[in-house]
Amino acid sequence: MAENLDREQVQHVAELAKLSFTDAELDHFVPQLEEIIDLFNQLAEVDTEQVKPMTTATDEVNVLREDEAVKSSEAMRQALLANAPETEDGLIRVPAILDESEDGE
């Protein structure tokens, strides 16, 4: 079993990821994160010395579709905006994600 994580450690990692959780969510996530760490510890024990590194899991090359702009209807635009948590002037408003402060908060 993973070294025991405590709520403070999970809360700290959540804050670094700019996430906030309720006490109930933290109680739910602590054992899940311990299980994830256990899985990584198991993987670390596997001998991979003779395994060649791989860059992709398949032989497929560029399976993405072309990125083409298409004109949408006003109804589609309004439906999209209706699902956005916050809008401004007909656009989806998103919070700033860059933090240039020295303390990282």
N, C-alpha and C positions, 0 to 999 in steps of 0.2 A: 504494500500500500504506500502511496505517496506520503512524503512527510506531511503532517497535518497542516492544512492551510487554515488560517483563522479569518474571521470576517473582515478584520482590519486590512489584511493583505489583499483580499478580493476587492474590498472597497477602494484601496489604493490603486490597484490595476484598473478598476473601472474609471476612476477619476483621470488616470493617465490617458485612457481612451475616450475621455469626455463623455462618459456614460454615468447615469445615476440610477440606482436601484433602491427599491423599498426594502425594509427589513425582511419581509417574506421572500422577496426575490433573492436576496443575499443568502438566506437560509437554503434556498433551492439550488443556487449556483455553486456554493462551496463544495458539496460532495461531488457535483458534476465535474468541477475543475480538478478535484483530486483524482477522479477516474481518468481524466484526460492525461494528467501527468503520469499516472501509472502506465498508460498505454505508451507514452513516449519513453518511459524507462524500460519497458519491455523491448521496444524497437532498438534502443541503444545497446541492448545486450546481444543483438543479432550480429554474427560475424559477416561483414560485407567486404572484407579485404579483397576477395577475388571477383567482386561484382563490378562490371563496367558501369561508369556513370551514364545515365540516360538524360537526354534533353527533352524528350517528349514521350508520352505513353502510347502514341499511335504513329503510324506512318503517314497519316493525313497531312496535307500541306494546305494551309490557308482555307479552311472550310467555312470561313465567314462570308456572308453575302456582301455585295458591294454596298457601300454606304451612300444611298441616293436620297436626296431631299425630295419629298413629295408634298404637294399642297393638300392640306386637310380642310375639312369643312369647319365652319364656325361652330357647329354643334359638337364636333369632335374636340375642338379647342376648349370649349366651355366645359365639356365632360372631364377633360384632363385637369383643367384649373379647379374644378369642383372637388377633385380628389387630393389636391395639394393642401398641405397644412396651412400654408400662408401664401398669399398672392399680393402683388402690387402692380398697378398699371397694366394689367393683363399678362403679367409674367409670374412665374413661380419664384417666390422669395426664399432664399436659403441662408442659413446663418454662416457667418465668416468662419472658416476652419483654420486659418493661419493665425498663429499666436506669436507675435514678435516680442513678447515680454521676456525678460531675462529669467524670471522665476518659473516659467513653464505653466503658469496658471492662467 
